[in-house]
Amino acid sequence: MLKRKKLLVSMAAAVCALALAGGIGAVNANADTNTAPVTLAGFDAKGASVRVDELGLRFVFSLDGDALEKKDLTAGVVYLPYDLLQGELTKETAKASTVEFGWTEDVDNVTASETDMVGFTELPADVIPETMYNRVLMVRGYIEDGANVYYTSAVKTSMAYSAMKGIEAFPEYADELAVYLGSHTITPTVGEAIAVKYGDPVLSQLAKANDGVNIVAWYWDKARTNQVKDTDYATGSMAVYHEYESFTVSGTVSAPADTTVDLTKVKIAVDGTDTDAAVQSNGAYSLSLEAGTYDLKFYCEGFSAYASATVVKSDAEVSVTLKDSTWDIGDYGQKKSTAGAYTVGATANAVTLTGQNVGALFPNTATAEPFTYTAKMSGGTGGRGDKAYMLALSNGTYNLHVGVYEWETIVVNFGSGYGVEFVTYLDMDGTGHGYTDGEQMKLVKTADSIEFYIKSALHFTLKSDGSLVYATGVTNRNWGDSFTAKWKTEAAGFMASELCMGITNISKSGLDGFTATYTCALEVGEKDPWAVGDYGQKKSTAGASTVGATSNVVTLTGQNVGALFPNTATAESFTYTAKMSGVTSGRSDKAYMLALSNGTYNLHVGLYEWETVVVNFGSGYGPEYITYLDSSTNPSNIGYYKNEMKFVKTANSIEFYVDDTLYFTLKSDGSLVYATGTTNRNWGDTFTAKWKTEAAGFMASELCMGITNISKSGLDGFTATYTCALEKN
């Protein structure tokens, strides 16, 4: 049997001395905590040694000077495998363990005074399994003094390293260590495993090249901080880690056509980690990479480009062109897109999703602002059974999924993944929409609500107060509801978060071939309902409209001109009102009109000379399919261009009012019903026949609001100001 104290103390001294040469490192402060441990003068870590008789590691600590007054307090060590450490090592570190020890006089240290004390701590074999003798441990001593805890510097070492350095200093113990440690296997990261005995040199037996690429170094640790040297011995069964030679990867980053990008702002990431490589103003870049296969990403705000699975076995040229990065698929917070489930189409916003309970997130869409998120679905797997095609929103902790399911059902699901978790099922039979209408779905997020639309018809609203409000015709199927209670607890936090967009295929049964393509669109920010623009095939007349102090006050100048408000488009019932002012003097041949458009046809109704109401339908803003109504005998005797006109749209009718007096009703069955006191002037009627053929389709469409000046003669100075208001009924 070895003289245990001599071996342990001598090896400890040898290893401690090596700390000055980098053999024992300090803790790596790549931290989730920045609090530095409190030290105590005279309380020091001396080093580590291999315990041979009961295989393990022994750590040595000393106490001298003023620190000796702490010798009766609780002392110990805290330890953790270095590969698990994320910050400073203390007793509070996650997964760390502690062992207490006591103090004895340091009789073997010739430089010590009579009062110096030494403490030994032994870590058992289950801390360092036989197959992991090279596993690096981080250890530091501590003393507890009431609420205060004092720490030594950290000792970073492994059994293999300590034994190897001990043998270098005291070769007379080599044979005895070999008996205890036995024969072992060196497992290199490339090449064949090597059978060795304790004390055998390792480096000479390891490969010098692999797959045509030189290996420039081997390491004892995965982090590649402790290089295998010519004189290093095998001290156990362990892995060793190679380093290939490096090569230059260079090329050019280009901006998209017709786009200005400051290329010096472009960052280059390798396998998800940013590099320090700089991109020049002309797009040129260069970086050095060890031989291997890498995923390269080039990105700046709003743009990105990828060079996936780039093989580096020699100097390589990789050039890319940046693209809009809005629809890049990736992970968001704790939520991950399902690897292998998605395929990007010809445009980045067209994504095919395959599989059940899979999803793709678009992290670059994340916003805390109001937004409108739309997806059109195509290429869905045939049949309806047990398939839900869904839009998703994620705050990085939870995902909200909403979509369509068999039997005219809407699925609302909330949870941590992509499968069914906290769910409820809504019946949309009463809305007139079916399963295939889910090909176009929309989520509209405001400060305190999320609205869900199918083909622009509102189906329900989720509120930040935790409520779920059904639209007309939507009810709960009562198939079980775990969603409502969960939403009440999570709604406020979820709604206040930055949300990113996503898509999901959800099913309860094994539908691995479950496939759909989603073409996505996103508008961020509150929409101005009165922004003038184009709607479908219909265009507002360029230069004819001027916006007033508020966007709903619009002056229209010219004959047969119009302005449409595309953001007002809705398939719901509504009341649309316009108050008219600033009218060009004189009545002759001028009609001031409200308009509705479905993107194919425009319906114009307004006031004309001789107490006449003009009803016009067509593809433009001039007279087309038209009729003229006489309001002169109306009980209110309204007269010409009075203060206010109004449309009231319901599911099957459009009513026209002037100053709250009903003039007529257009029906979805194609009829025109006059109110009391309204008659036809019989000046010619092409409207009625056209309306009969188009009424049902027009009424069922999503309609946007507009205004029109119509005249038969050249009245370029024909002007009126319309102050508009819209209320959804």
C-alpha positions in Angstrom: 0.0 0.0 0.0 1.2 3.5 -0.8 2.1 5.9 1.9 -1.1 7.7 1.3 -0.3 11.1 2.9 3.0 11.5 1.0 1.4 10.7 -2.3 -1.5 13.0 -1.8 0.3 15.9 -0.4 3.2 15.7 -2.9 0.8 15.4 -5.9 -1.3 18.3 -4.5 1.8 20.5 -4.3 2.8 19.5 -7.8 -0.6 20.3 -9.3 -0.9 23.5 -7.3 2.4 24.6 -8.7 1.1 24.0 -12.2 -1.7 26.5 -11.6 0.8 29.3 -12.3 1.5 27.7 -15.7 -2.2 27.4 -16.6 -2.7 23.8 -15.5 -5.5 24.8 -13.2 -7.8 27.5 -14.5 -10.1 30.0 -12.9 -13.8 29.9 -13.3 -15.1 31.1 -16.6 -17.5 34.0 -16.0 -19.8 33.3 -18.9 -22.5 33.9 -16.4 -26.2 33.9 -15.7 -25.1 35.7 -12.5 -22.6 38.5 -12.2 -22.1 38.4 -8.4 -18.5 37.7 -7.5 -18.0 35.4 -4.5 -16.7 37.1 -1.4 -13.1 36.0 -0.5 -11.4 35.8 2.9 -7.7 36.6 3.2 -5.8 33.5 4.4 -8.4 31.1 3.1 -6.9 29.6 0.0 -7.3 26.6 -2.4 -4.0 24.7 -2.7 -4.7 22.2 -5.5 -5.9 18.7 -6.2 -4.5 15.1 -6.3 -5.6 11.6 -7.2 -6.6 9.3 -4.4 -5.4 5.9 -5.4 -6.7 3.5 -2.7 -10.3 4.6 -3.2 -10.3 6.1 -6.7 -11.3 9.7 -6.6 -10.1 13.3 -6.3 -8.8 15.1 -3.2 -8.8 18.8 -2.9 -6.6 20.7 -0.5 -7.4 24.1 1.3 -5.4 26.1 3.8 -6.3 28.5 6.6 -3.8 30.9 8.1 -3.4 34.5 9.4 -6.5 36.3 10.6 -8.6 33.7 8.9 -7.7 31.1 11.6 -10.5 32.6 13.8 -12.9 30.9 11.4 -11.6 27.4 12.0 -14.5 26.3 14.2 -17.1 27.4 11.6 -18.7 25.1 9.0 -16.2 24.6 6.1 -16.7 22.7 2.9 -16.5 22.7 -0.9 -19.0 23.3 -3.6 -18.4 21.5 -6.9 -19.9 21.1 -10.3 -18.7 19.5 -13.6 -17.3 22.4 -15.6 -19.4 21.6 -18.7 -22.5 22.3 -16.6 -21.3 25.6 -15.3 -22.9 28.9 -16.5 -21.4 31.6 -14.4 -19.7 32.0 -11.0 -19.6 28.8 -8.8 -21.3 29.3 -5.4 -23.5 27.3 -3.2 -26.5 28.8 -5.0 -25.4 27.6 -8.4 -27.9 25.3 -10.1 -27.0 21.6 -9.9 -23.9 22.3 -7.7 -23.2 19.9 -4.7 -21.4 20.5 -1.4 -19.3 18.4 0.9 -18.2 19.6 4.4 -14.7 19.1 5.8 -12.7 19.8 9.0 -9.3 21.3 9.7 -6.0 19.7 10.9 -2.5 21.2 11.5 -0.4 21.4 8.4 2.6 19.4 9.7 4.0 18.4 6.3 4.3 22.0 5.0 7.8 23.1 5.9 7.0 26.8 5.2 4.0 26.8 7.5 3.8 28.3 11.0 2.7 26.3 13.9 -0.9 27.6 13.6 -1.4 27.0 9.9 -4.3 24.6 9.2 -5.1 22.4 6.2 -8.3 20.8 5.1 -8.8 17.8 2.7 -12.0 17.1 0.7 -12.5 13.8 -1.1 -14.9 13.5 -4.0 -16.2 10.0 -4.5 -16.0 7.9 -7.7 -19.7 8.5 -8.5 -18.8 12.2 -9.1 -16.3 11.1 -11.7 -17.5 7.9 -13.4 -14.8 5.5 -14.6 -15.6 6.4 -18.2 -15.2 10.1 -17.6 -11.9 10.4 -15.8 -11.1 13.4 -18.1 -14.3 15.2 -17.0 -13.2 18.6 -15.7 -14.5 19.6 -12.2 -14.8 23.1 -10.9 -14.3 23.2 -7.1 -14.0 26.0 -4.5 -13.9 26.0 -0.7 -16.3 27.9 1.4 -16.7 28.9 5.1 -20.1 29.9 6.5 -20.2 32.7 9.1 -23.8 33.3 9.9 -25.4 34.9 6.8 -22.0 35.5 5.3 -20.3 32.9 3.0 -16.6 33.2 2.1 -15.0 31.5 -0.9 -11.6 30.5 -2.1 -10.5 30.9 -5.7 -11.7 28.1 -7.9 -9.8 24.9 -8.7 -10.4 23.5 -12.2 -9.1 20.0 -12.8 -9.8 16.4 -13.7 -8.7 13.0 -12.4 -6.9 12.4 -15.7 -5.1 15.7 -15.6 -4.2 15.5 -11.9 -2.9 11.9 -12.2 -0.9 12.7 -15.3 0.8 15.7 -13.8 1.5 13.8 -10.6 3.3 11.0 -12.5 5.4 13.6 -14.3 6.6 14.9 -10.9 6.7 11.5 -9.1 7.3 8.7 -11.7 7.9 6.2 -8.9 4.2 5.9 -8.4 3.4 5.1 -12.0 3.3 1.3 -11.7 1.1 1.5 -8.6 -1.4 3.9 -10.3 -1.4 1.6 -13.4 -2.6 -1.3 -11.2 -5.4 0.7 -9.8 -6.5 2.5 -13.0 -6.1 -0.6 -15.2 -6.4 -0.6 -19.0 -8.6 1.9 -20.8 -9.9 3.0 -24.2 -9.1 6.4 -25.8 -12.1 7.4 -28.0 -11.1 10.1 -30.5 -13.8 12.3 -32.2 -12.5 11.1 -35.6 -10.7 7.8 -36.3 -10.7 4.4 -34.5 -10.7 3.9 -30.7 -7.3 3.1 -29.2 -6.7 0.5 -26.4 -4.1 1.9 -23.9 -2.6 1.1 -20.5 -2.2 3.7 -17.8 1.0 5.7 -18.5 1.0 5.1 -22.3 1.7 8.2 -24.4 -1.4 9.1 -26.4 -0.6 11.7 -29.0 1.6 9.5 -31.1 -1.3 7.0 -31.6 -3.8 9.6 -32.7 -4.6 10.4 -36.4 -2.8 13.2 -38.1 -5.4 13.7 -40.8 -9.0 12.7 -41.7 -10.9 12.8 -44.9 -8.0 14.7 -46.6 -7.9 17.4 -44.0 -5.0 17.8 -41.6 -5.6 17.6 -37.8 -3.5 20.3 -36.1 -4.1 19.4 -32.5 -5.9 17.1 -30.0 -7.4 18.1 -26.7 -8.4 16.3 -23.5 -11.6 18.4 -23.1 -14.5 19.2 -25.4 -14.0 22.9 -24.9 -10.5 22.4 -26.4 -8.6 24.3 -23.7 -6.3 21.4 -22.5 -4.1 20.3 -25.4 -2.7 16.7 -25.6 1.1 17.0 -25.6 3.7 14.5 -26.7 4.5 13.5 -23.1 0.9 13.2 -21.9 -0.2 9.8 -20.6 -3.4 7.9 -20.7 -4.9 8.0 -17.2 -8.3 6.4 -17.9 -10.9 5.7 -20.5 -11.7 9.0 -22.1 -12.5 10.9 -25.2 -10.1 13.2 -27.0 -11.1 16.0 -29.3 -9.6 17.0 -32.6 -8.9 20.4 -34.2 -8.8 20.5 -38.0 -6.7 23.1 -39.9 -8.6 26.3 -40.9 -9.4 27.8 -44.2 -10.6 31.1 -45.6 -14.2 31.6 -46.6 -14.7 34.8 -48.5 -17.2 36.3 -51.0 -19.6 39.1 -51.6 -22.9 40.1 -49.9 -25.2 41.9 -52.3 -28.3 44.0 -51.7 -31.6 43.1 -53.3 -32.3 44.7 -56.7 -33.6 48.3 -56.4 -32.9 48.3 -52.7 -30.4 50.4 -50.7 -28.8 48.5 -47.8 -25.8 49.6 -45.7 -23.8 46.5 -46.2 -21.4 47.4 -43.4 -24.3 46.7 -41.0 -24.5 43.0 -42.2 -23.5 40.5 -39.5 -22.3 36.9 -40.3 -23.4 34.1 -38.0 -21.9 30.6 -38.2 -24.2 27.8 -36.9 -26.3 30.4 -35.1 -23.4 32.2 -33.4 -22.3 35.7 -34.5 -18.8 36.2 -35.7 -16.6 39.3 -35.7 -16.2 39.1 -39.5 -16.7 42.5 -41.1 -18.5 43.2 -44.3 -17.1 46.1 -46.4 -19.2 48.8 -48.1 -18.8 46.9 -51.4 -20.1 43.7 -49.8 -16.7 41.9 -49.6 -16.1 39.8 -46.5 -13.6 37.1 -45.3 -13.5 34.8 -42.3 -11.5 31.8 -41.2 -13.2 28.6 -40.4 -11.9 25.2 -39.2 -12.6 22.5 -41.8 -16.2 21.3 -41.4 -19.8 21.8 -42.5 -21.5 25.0 -41.5 -24.8 26.9 -41.8 -23.9 30.5 -42.6 -26.3 33.4 -42.1 -25.8 36.9 -43.4 -28.3 39.4 -41.9 -29.1 43.0 -41.0 -32.4 44.7 -40.1 -35.1 43.6 -42.5 -32.8 41.4 -44.7 -31.1 38.0 -44.6 -29.4 35.4 -46.7 -28.4 31.8 -46.0 -25.7 29.5 -47.2 -26.7 26.2 -45.5 -24.6 23.1 -45.3 -21.5 24.9 -46.5 -18.6 22.4 -46.7 -15.2 23.8 -45.9 -12.3 21.6 -46.8 -10.2 24.2 -48.6 -10.4 27.9 -49.2 -14.0 28.6 -50.3 -16.0 31.4 -52.0 -19.5 31.9 -50.8 -21.5 34.9 -52.2 -25.1 35.7 -51.4 -27.9 38.2 -52.2 -29.9 39.5 -49.3 -33.7 39.0 -49.2 -36.5 40.4 -47.1 -36.2 38.5 -43.8 -39.8 39.0 -42.5 -40.8 35.4 -43.2 -37.6 33.7 -42.1 -38.6 30.5 -40.2 -36.9 29.9 -36.8 -37.4 29.7 -33.1 -39.0 32.4 -30.9 -38.2 32.4 -27.1 -38.7 28.9 -25.8 -40.8 27.9 -28.8 -39.2 26.1 -31.7 -40.4 25.5 -35.3 -40.7 21.8 -36.1 -37.5 20.8 -37.9 -38.1 19.2 -41.3 -41.9 20.0 -41.3 -41.8 23.0 -43.6 -40.7 23.9 -47.1 -40.4 27.5 -48.4 -41.9 28.2 -51.8 -41.0 30.6 -54.6 -41.5 33.5 -52.2 -40.5 33.4 -48.5 -44.1 34.0 -47.3 -45.4 30.9 -49.0 -44.7 27.9 -46.7 -45.8 24.3 -47.1 -46.3 22.5 -43.8 -46.4 18.7 -43.7 -47.2 16.5 -40.7 -49.6 16.4 -37.8 -49.1 18.7 -34.7 -46.3 20.6 -36.4 -45.7 24.3 -36.7 -43.5 27.0 -38.2 -42.8 30.4 -36.5 -41.7 33.6 -38.2 -39.6 35.3 -35.4 -38.9 38.4 -37.4 -42.6 39.3 -37.4 -42.6 39.7 -33.6 -44.3 42.9 -32.6 -46.1 44.5 -29.7 -47.9 46.8 -32.1 -51.4 46.2 -33.4 -51.4 44.1 -36.6 -53.4 42.3 -39.2 -52.1 38.8 -40.0 -53.6 36.9 -43.0 -53.0 33.5 -44.5 -54.5 32.0 -47.6 -54.4 28.2 -47.7 -53.9 26.0 -50.8 -52.9 22.5 -51.6 -54.5 21.0 -48.5 -54.5 17.2 -48.2 -57.8 15.9 -49.6 -60.6 15.1 -47.2 -61.7 16.8 -44.0 -61.3 14.2 -41.3 -59.5 15.3 -38.2 -57.5 18.1 -39.8 -57.2 21.6 -38.5 -55.4 24.2 -40.6 -54.4 27.0 -38.3 -52.9 30.4 -37.8 -50.6 30.7 -34.8 -49.4 33.5 -32.5 -46.5 32.9 -30.0 -45.1 35.0 -27.2 -42.2 32.6 -26.8 -43.8 30.8 -23.9 -47.2 29.9 -25.2 -48.7 29.4 -28.7 -52.2 30.4 -29.6 -53.6 28.4 -32.6 -56.9 29.2 -34.4 -58.2 27.6 -37.5 -60.9 25.5 -39.2 -61.8 21.8 -38.7 -64.3 19.3 -40.0 -68.1 19.8 -39.5 -67.8 23.6 -40.0 -65.9 23.9 -36.7 -63.4 26.4 -35.5 -60.6 25.1 -33.2 -59.2 27.5 -30.6 -56.1 26.0 -28.9 -53.6 27.4 -26.4 -50.5 25.7 -25.1 -46.8 25.1 -25.0 -46.5 23.1 -28.2 -48.3 22.4 -31.5 -50.7 19.6 -30.4 -54.1 19.8 -28.8 -53.7 21.2 -25.2 -56.1 23.8 -23.8 -58.8 23.7 -26.5 -62.4 24.6 -27.4 -64.5 24.0 -30.5 -66.8 26.6 -32.0 -69.7 25.9 -34.4 -69.8 28.3 -37.4 -72.8 26.8 -39.2 -74.9 29.9 -38.4 -72.4 32.2 -40.2 -72.9 30.6 -43.6 -69.2 29.8 -43.8 -67.9 26.2 -44.2 -64.7 24.2 -43.9 -63.2 25.3 -47.2 -63.8 28.9 -46.4 -60.9 28.5 -44.0 -58.7 28.9 -47.0 -58.5 32.6 -46.1 -58.2 33.4 -42.4 -57.2 36.5 -40.6 -56.2 37.6 -37.1 -56.5 41.3 -36.2 -54.6 42.3 -33.0 -55.5 45.5 -31.2 -54.3 46.8 -27.8 -56.9 44.6 -25.9 -58.3 42.1 -28.4 -57.6 39.5 -31.0 -60.3 39.1 -33.7 -60.5 36.0 -35.9 -62.0 36.4 -39.4 -62.8 33.8 -42.1 -63.1 35.4 -45.6 -63.2 38.8 -43.8 -66.2 37.9 -41.7 -65.7 38.2 -37.9 -66.2 34.9 -36.1 -65.0 35.7 -32.5 -63.0 38.0 -30.4 -60.5 37.1 -27.6 -60.2 39.9 -25.0 -57.3 40.8 -22.7 -59.8 40.5 -19.8 -59.9 36.7 -20.5 -63.3 36.6 -22.3 -64.1 34.9 -25.6 -66.9 36.8 -27.4 -68.7 35.0 -30.3 -69.9 36.8 -33.4 -73.4 36.4 -34.7 -74.0 32.8 -35.8 -71.1 31.3 -33.8 -71.8 29.1 -30.8 -69.8 26.6 -28.7 -70.0 23.0 -29.8 -69.7 21.8 -26.2 -67.2 19.1 -27.1 -65.2 19.9 -24.0 -63.6 23.3 -23.2 -60.3 23.5 -21.4 -59.4 26.7 -23.3 -61.6 29.2 -21.5 -60.2 28.8 -18.0 -56.6 28.8 -19.2 -57.2 31.9 -21.3 -58.6 33.8 -18.3 -55.3 33.3 -16.4 -53.0 34.0 -19.4 -54.8 36.5 -21.6 -53.5 39.7 -20.1 -49.8 38.6 -20.2 -50.1 37.1 -23.6 -51.8 40.2 -25.1 -49.2 42.5 -23.6 -46.3 40.5 -25.1 -44.5 40.8 -28.4 -46.2 38.2 -30.6 -44.7 36.5 -33.6 -46.8 35.0 -36.4 -46.9 31.3 -37.3 -48.8 28.4 -39.0 -49.8 25.0 -37.6 -51.3 21.7 -38.7 -53.1 20.1 -35.8 -54.7 16.6 -35.7 -55.5 14.0 -33.0 -54.8 11.0 -35.3 -51.8 9.8 -37.2 -51.8 12.0 -40.3 -48.2 12.3 -41.2 -49.1 13.2 -44.8 -51.3 16.1 -43.6 -50.2 19.0 -45.8 -51.1 22.5 -46.6 -49.5 25.6 -48.1 -50.0 28.9 -46.4 -49.3 32.2 -48.2 -49.0 34.8 -45.4 -49.3 38.6 -45.2 -48.7 41.0 -42.3 -49.6 44.7 -41.8 -48.2 46.2 -38.6 -49.8 49.2 -36.9 -53.3 50.5 -36.6 -54.9 50.9 -40.0 -56.3 54.3 -40.8 -59.8 53.4 -42.0 -60.0 56.6 -44.1 -56.8 56.2 -46.0 -57.6 56.7 -49.7 -56.4 53.9 -52.0 -57.4 51.1 -54.4 -59.7 48.2 -53.7 -59.5 45.1 -55.8 -59.8 46.1 -59.4 -61.2 49.5 -58.5 -58.9 52.5 -58.2 -59.4 55.9 -56.6 -59.0 58.8 -59.0 -55.5 60.1 -58.8 -55.3 63.8 -57.7 -59.0 64.2 -57.1 -59.0 63.9 -53.3 -57.5 66.1 -50.6 -57.4 65.1 -47.0 -58.5 67.6 -44.4 -57.5 68.1 -40.7 -58.5 64.6 -40.0 -58.3 61.6 -42.4 -62.1 61.1 -42.5 -62.6 64.6 -44.0 -62.0 64.4 -47.7 -62.5 67.0 -50.4 -63.3 65.6 -53.9 -62.8 67.8 -56.9 -63.7 67.0 -60.5 -66.5 65.3 -62.4 -66.9 61.5 -62.5 -64.2 61.0 -59.9 -64.1 59.0 -56.7 -62.1 58.1 -53.6 -62.2 54.6 -52.0 -61.3 53.8 -48.4 -60.0 50.2 -48.7 -59.3 49.8 -44.9 -63.1 50.1 -44.2 -63.8 46.9 -46.2 -66.1 44.6 -44.3 -68.6 41.7 -44.8 -70.4 42.7 -41.6 -73.5 44.9 -41.2 -72.6 48.6 -41.0 -73.9 52.2 -41.0 -71.9 54.5 -43.2 -72.6 58.2 -43.0 -71.2 61.3 -44.8 -71.9 64.9 -44.0 -71.4 67.2 -47.0 -70.0 70.8 -46.9 -68.1 73.2 -49.1 -70.3 72.3 -52.1 -69.8 74.2 -55.4 -72.6 76.7 -55.8 -75.4 75.9 -58.2 -77.3 72.7 -58.7 -77.0 72.0 -62.4 -75.9 68.5 -63.4 -74.1 67.7 -60.1 -74.6 64.5 -58.0 -72.8 64.3 -54.7 -72.7 60.6 -53.8 -71.8 57.9 -51.3 -70.2 54.8 -52.8 -69.8 51.1 -52.0 -67.3 48.9 -53.8 -66.7 45.1 -53.9 -63.6 45.6 -55.9 -65.3 44.7 -59.2 -68.4 47.0 -59.2 -69.1 50.4 -57.5 -72.5 51.3 -56.2 -73.1 55.1 -56.1 -76.1 56.8 -54.5 -76.5 60.5 -53.9 -78.4 63.8 -54.5 -79.0 65.6 -57.8 -80.8 68.6 -59.0 -84.7 68.8 -58.8 -84.8 66.9 -55.6 -83.6 63.8 -57.4 -81.8 60.8 -56.0 -79.3 59.1 -58.4 -78.7 55.4 -58.1 -75.8 54.3 -60.3 -74.0 50.9 -60.6 -70.9 50.1 -62.7 -67.2 49.6 -63.1 -66.2 53.2 -62.8 -67.3 56.6 -61.4 -69.4 58.0 -64.3 -73.1 57.2 -65.2 -73.4 53.6 -66.3 -76.4 51.5 -65.1 -78.5 54.2 -63.6 -81.9 55.2 -62.4 -83.3 58.5 -61.0 -85.7 58.7 -58.1 -88.0 61.6 -57.2 -88.0 62.7 -53.5 -90.1 65.9 -54.0 -93.2 64.3 -52.4 -91.3 62.7 -49.6 -93.0 63.6 -46.3 -89.8 65.4 -45.0 -89.4 67.3 -48.3 -85.7 66.8 -48.2 -84.5 68.8 -51.2 -81.1 69.2 -52.8 -77.7 68.3 -51.2 -78.9 68.4 -47.6 -76.5 67.9 -44.7 -76.2 64.1 -44.3 -76.5 60.9 -46.3 -76.3 57.4 -44.9 -76.1 53.7 -46.0 -77.3 51.0 -43.5 -76.1 47.6 -44.7 -77.6 44.4 -43.3 -77.2 40.8 -44.4 -79.7 41.2 -47.2 -80.4 44.9 -47.7 -78.8 48.3 -48.2 -81.0 51.2 -47.0 -80.3 54.8 -48.1 -81.2 57.8 -45.8 -80.9 61.5 -46.1 -81.0 63.3 -42.7 -82.3 60.1 -41.1 -85.2 59.8 -43.5 -85.4 56.5 -45.4 -85.6 57.0 -49.2 -85.3 53.4 -50.6 -84.0 49.9 -49.9 -81.9 47.7 -52.2 -82.5 44.0 -51.6 -80.2 41.0 -52.2 -83.0 39.4 -54.2 -82.5 42.2 -56.8 -85.4 44.4 -55.9 -85.5 48.2 -55.3 -88.1 49.1 -52.7 -89.2 52.8 -52.5 -90.0 54.5 -49.2 -93.1 56.6 -48.8 -92.9 59.7 -50.9 -90.2 58.3 -53.2 -91.0 57.4 -56.9 -89.1 56.8 -60.1 -88.7 59.8 -62.4 -88.8 57.6 -65.5 -85.9 59.4 -67.1 -84.6 56.0 -68.2 -83.7 53.0 -66.0 -80.8 50.7 -66.8 -80.1 50.1 -63.1 -82.9 47.7 -62.2 -82.1 44.9 -64.7 -78.4 45.1 -63.9 -79.0 45.0 -60.1 -81.2 41.9 -60.4 -78.2 40.0 -61.9 -75.5 41.4 -59.5 -77.3 42.0 -56.2 -76.8 38.7 -54.5 -73.1 38.5 -55.3 -72.5 42.2 -54.4 -74.4 42.0 -51.1 -72.4 38.9 -50.1 -69.1 40.5 -50.8 -66.8 42.4 -48.5 -67.7 46.1 -49.3 -65.5 49.1 -48.8 -66.8 52.7 -48.4 -66.2 55.6 -50.9 -67.3 59.0 -52.1 -68.1 60.1 -55.7 -68.8 63.3 -57.7 -70.8 62.3 -60.8 -71.9 64.6 -63.7 -72.8 64.3 -67.4 -71.2 67.6 -68.4 -67.7 69.1 -68.1 -67.6 70.3 -64.5 -63.9 70.1 -63.6 -64.4 72.6 -60.7 -67.2 70.4 -59.3 -66.2 70.2 -55.5 -67.6 69.0 -52.2 -66.1 68.0 -48.8 -67.3 64.8 -47.2 -66.9 64.1 -43.5 -67.3 60.3 -43.1 -68.1 58.0 -40.3 -68.5 54.2 -40.1 -70.1 52.0 -37.4 -70.2 48.2 -37.6 -73.6 47.0 -36.5 
